[in-house]
C-alpha cells in the first residue's frame, strides 16, 4: 500500500496537470458521449418477478443491435442475495460461445462482489476456452491488446459473501453541428462479432450503506477491492469501480461528503481500476450538489476521462444532473433501457435514468452516441411488457408514438 505522503504527492501532481488532461488527452471528441447500458444487470436485479435466461439473453441481443458498445450483463453474487442474477454464468457462457451480432466489438461487464465472485467468473469463462465461435475468431476474456499486470499477493482467506450494490472557448463544449438525432447505424454483421469482458467492483461513500450493502466498513471493502483488481489484472481483465450513494444515503442523509467521495474514487484508481462510476444510488442528487461533487473530484486531481456518472431518477433530476455533468466535461454515463432498476438497500429509490431519455437528450444537445434511439425505444417497450411493468421512459414512449403514426 502506498504511503500517505506518496498518495498526497500523486494527487498534487494530478491536480497541477488536470486542465491539460481534460483538454488534450481524452480519446473521445468533445461531442462524443459513451453510454454504459446497465439494464440487464442493475436494471433487472431488483425485479420481483422471476426472469428466465432466455429473456435475459434476448434483451442483451436486442441491445447489441442498437449501437451500444458497453453492456452490463450480469453479476457473480450469491443467489441468496440476488436471485435474479443466479444464471450469470450461463449468460457469460452464451456470450462467449454465441456472441450477438453487432457492427462493432461490445464490452460486456459483470459485477463481482469479492474474490469468490471473480473466481466463479473465471471458472465459467475458462470452461469455454476450448470452444471456437462460429465466426472463427477466438473470444477474449478482457481486452486482448492490454498488457498483463503482475498482481501483488492475494489474501489467503475469502471474505464472507456480501450483498450487491445496486455522470472564452470551452474545450469541453459540444459541437453544435452534430445533432445526432438520427445517428446512422451501420448494417449488422452476421456472427463475426468480437466481444470483450470486464468486471465491476463496488464500495460506498458512507459507512452505514457499506455495512448494509456489504457487511463491512469502507476501509474493509477497499481492501477486498484490491485483491479483486489484482487478480483481474493478472488475467488481463479491465476493472470498473462503483462508488454508491455519492449524492445521498438512505441511512445517513443527503449530506454525503464530496471530499470522502473523491478520496474513495482516488483509492480505486490508485489500485488499478480503469474507470470509476460515481453513483447517485438514491436518486436524490440535485444540480448544485452534483456540481459541487464534480468540482471536488477535479480538485482532488481526478481526470474527467476516469469518471462515469450513474444517476437514478427518483425525483426526476437525472437529466438535469446529466447536463450539469456534461458542462463539467464528463463524457460517460450509465443508463438503463426503459428506466429499469432500483436498489434493494435504498427503499423508495426508483430506476436508473432511461437510456431512451438520455440518448434523446444528448442528441438534442449536439452530442453523438452511435446509439439508435428508435431501436432502444422499441426494446424499452418490449422488456417493460415482459416484466409486467410500466415503461418509465418518457422519450421512449414519445418516439414509439411517432413511429406508429
Secondary structure by P-SEA (a helix, b strand, c coil): cccaaaaaaaaaaaaacaaaaacccccccccbbbbbbcccccccccccccccaaaaaaaaaaaaacccccccccccccccccccccaaaaaaaaaaaccccccbbbbbbbbbccaaaaaaaaaaaaaaccccccccbbbbcccccbbbbbbcccccccccccccccccccccccccccccccccccccccccbbbbbbbbbbccccaaaaaaaccccaaaaaaaaaaaaaaaaaacbbbbbbbccccccccccccccaaaaaaaaaaaaaacccbbbbccccccccaaaaaaaaaaaaaaccccccbbbbbbccccaaaaaaaaaaaacccbbbbbccbbbbbcccccccccccaaaaaaaaaaacccccccaaaaaaaaaaaaaaaccccccaaaaaaaaaaac
